[in-house]
């Protein structure tokens, strides 16, 4: 993942601000000059705590284009006593993956509030986990996606590429299927070492030549909203406006809502 100039600037400002908030320990204070013109730790003191050269650390704070390893970032987070949210922000700005980040959640149950929220929505709504498995849905989604959510295979990618009814149900199937693969690749880039994700991709490539071809194209796109058309066996042609959100309580999941149907489509 490439770090932009603005991210390097923000990273430097973030480190500098938090360095100035850390009070030196008695040992550090005793080893340094008795007079401190600025609060907090000095750059060379942070560098020493993290096993970095003072020059290298100064370059990071100055927003220069230098590479910092995940291990060095972890030591910086510890030295600056960053909270969990601050540590995650640090790694996001550096475009690195935190080696101490918890493994993706595989719990069978979603947070109760998230499951209740899905039921409270009066349009088709469902939750996908990081493997794009449907984990919660409301009655409107079950009616709309009877062939997928109501079937034996609740993994969206497996349904799209392995269930022959998907081609008739999803309007403009070729375009949608290609885009789904590009969106899923974006997700796998956020979890490059996830064995379950790797296994799913390998299985889909073996089971669907078309998925394998789309995957080899290396297209990457964010999951965005827009019009989604379906040919429902009972309700006929339907068009919705799709909205996708990431719940704060489970950022590895997606809450998808289909607003509409859209009139005139």
Buried (B, 14 or more C-beta within 10 A) or exposed (E): EEBEEEBBBBBBEBBBEBBEEBEBEEEBBEEBEEEEEEEBBBBBBBBBBBEBEBEBBBBBBEBEEEEBEBEBBBBBBEBBEBEEEEBBBBBBBBBBBBEEEEEBEEEEEBBEEBBEBBEEBEBBBBBBBBBBBBBBBBEBBBBBBBBBBEEEBBBBBBBBBBBEEBEEBBBEBEEBBBBBBBBBBEBBEBBEEBEBBEEBBEBBBEEBEBBBEBBEEEBBBEBEEEEBBBBBEEEEEBBBBBBBEEBEEBEBBBBBBBBBBBEEE
